[in-house]
Amino acid sequence: MRVSPDTRKILASQALRAFAYGFGAVLLGSTLASRGLGHVAVGMVLGSILAGTVLAQLVVARFAEVWGRRRLYIALYLALALAGAVFAVGSPMWALVLVSLSGALSTEVVESGPFTSLEQAMLASRIDPDRLAAGFGWYNAVATAAGAVGALAAGLPSRVRAIWPGAPSDQRWFMLLTIAAVAGAAVAWSLSPAIEPGASEEGSASRLGDSRPAIRRLSTLFAVDSFGGGFVVQSFIVYWLTTRFDASLGVLGLTFASIGVLQTLSFLAAPLIAKRFGLLNTMVFTHLPSNLLLASIAFAPNLAAAIWLLLARTALSQMDVPTRQAYVMTLVPPPRRAAAAAYTNLARYVVRPVGPTLAGAAQAMALGLPFLAAGAIKTIYDLALWRSFRDVRPDHSSS
């Protein structure tokens, strides 16, 4: 796929950030523990990161097209640079909470926060409409791969200390986030004015206007999907495989490495399917069978069967990601894309913490019940999405 210089820069910037998030997500827990923070303090930091993401998404939705996408993009990178420095120097609790509320940090390797909302809108402005799904496929593949490399690199501090006993402590390595963020800000600074909406359209930029009903429906449906996914987060799956089948760390590591590879491949395969069958059809009809596979994991008779079902589910379940992002961008005109991405991503993010809590309660009734609940909820999402949008034809496919 031929890409514009701006597209290459956005992908490069995102790769830097995904590496930093992959590295930081692993390092964050061990660093907070090594500082001797209590459960309440750790919860405050992690809760502040989640709250900051919500607040930053609202800022992107309301002001991205008013202040300028590139300007806000640079500001987020500078906030990430500051956050990395604050965590690296062992700052007091109030400072950790403050930078966490900036919205620039993430507790996940591949995040769906304010950076992502801006990038989706900017990419939609620089990629040909008929290649939009392919562009988002590469976008997600790059994030997954770079995040995986970052997570692997999180073992670097301990290896360095094994060779050099006087090497910096784990928390000092947060400076890598600062370095990556400064590099990302430099790349963001070099983006052209073409990533902004047309000057004649900026007056309606901060409002969804007549796009509001469609985005509201999509946001509600995406929240349902994310809620269902919260029942089977990676940590629960690891716990279930260990408890149910006594899976070893070696087997678990190989399994989730394979899942990462399948996710990357599915991001690249989804646009090829969408080109033949359409964005909505690809979203729904790859997701439905993956939900059946997800529910069937609860009845797996042995570890091998559970892993094969999990891998088969993964091969299909992520194909709706680039197609979903492309679909949202085609439903709204260019000056409303940042707001549309922010609101739909925010809806997914707000409900995400609820699922794991309910999954814990479900396990008290039956250990595999969260798989059934997740499969059922996500199936309802697919059917409702198809019913609500099967007759909708995107009117804003031009950038």
KAFENMO-V402543 format. One record per backbone hydrogen bond with DSSP energy under -1.0 kcal/mol. CO is the residue of the C=O (numbers start at 0). NH is the residue of the N-H. Records with the same first field share a line. If there is no record, write none. Layout:
# KAFENMO-V402543
CO: NH + NH
This chain:
# KAFENMO-V402543
3: 7
4: 8
5: 9
6: 10
7: 11
8: 12
9: 13
10: 14
11: 15
12: 16
13: 17
14: 18
15: 19
16: 20
17: 21
18: 22
19: 23
20: 24
21: 25
22: 26
23: 27
26: 30
27: 31
28: 32
29: 33
30: 34
31: 36
32: 35
37: 41
38: 42
39: 43
40: 44
41: 45
42: 46
43: 47
44: 48
45: 49
46: 50
47: 51
48: 52
49: 53
50: 54
51: 55
52: 56
53: 57
54: 58
55: 59
56: 60
57: 61
58: 62
59: 63
62: 66
63: 67
67: 71
68: 72
69: 73
70: 74
71: 75
72: 76
73: 77
74: 78
75: 79
76: 80
77: 81
78: 82
79: 83
80: 84
81: 85
82: 86
83: 87
84: 88
85: 90
91: 95
92: 96
93: 97
94: 98
95: 99
96: 100
98: 101
99: 102
112: 116
113: 117
114: 118
115: 119
116: 120
117: 121
118: 122
119: 123
122: 125 + 126
127: 130
128: 131
130: 134
131: 135
132: 136
133: 137
134: 138
135: 139
136: 140
137: 141
138: 142
139: 143
140: 144
141: 145
142: 146
143: 147
144: 148
145: 149
146: 150
147: 151
148: 152
151: 154
152: 155
154: 158
155: 159
156: 160
157: 161
159: 163
163: 166
169: 172
170: 173
171: 174
172: 175
173: 176 + 177
174: 178
175: 179
176: 180
177: 181
178: 182
179: 183
180: 184
181: 185
182: 186
183: 187
184: 188
187: 190
191: 194
192: 195
197: 200
200: 203
201: 204
203: 206
207: 210
208: 211
210: 214
211: 215
212: 216
213: 217
214: 218
215: 219
216: 220
217: 221
218: 222
219: 223
220: 224
221: 225
222: 226
223: 227
224: 228
225: 229
227: 230
228: 231
232: 236
233: 237
234: 238
235: 239
236: 240
237: 241
238: 242
239: 243
240: 244 + 246
241: 245
247: 251
248: 252
249: 253
250: 254
251: 255
252: 256
253: 257
254: 258
255: 259
256: 260
257: 261
258: 262
259: 263
260: 264
261: 265
262: 266
263: 267
264: 268
265: 269
268: 272
269: 273
270: 274
272: 276
273: 277
277: 281
278: 282
279: 283
280: 284
281: 285
283: 287
286: 290
287: 291
288: 292
289: 293
290: 294
291: 295
294: 297
295: 298
296: 299
301: 305
302: 306
303: 307
304: 308
305: 309
306: 310
307: 311
308: 312
309: 313
310: 314
312: 316
313: 317
315: 318
317: 320
319: 323
320: 324
321: 325
322: 326
323: 327
324: 328
325: 329
329: 395
332: 335
333: 336
335: 339
336: 340
337: 341
338: 342
339: 343
340: 344
341: 345
342: 346
343: 347
344: 348
345: 349
346: 350
350: 353
353: 357
354: 358
355: 359
356: 360
357: 361
358: 362
361: 364 + 365
365: 368
367: 370 + 371
368: 372
369: 373
370: 374
371: 375
372: 376
373: 377
374: 378
375: 379
376: 380
377: 381
378: 382
379: 383
380: 384
381: 385
382: 386
383: 387
384: 388
385: 389
388: 391
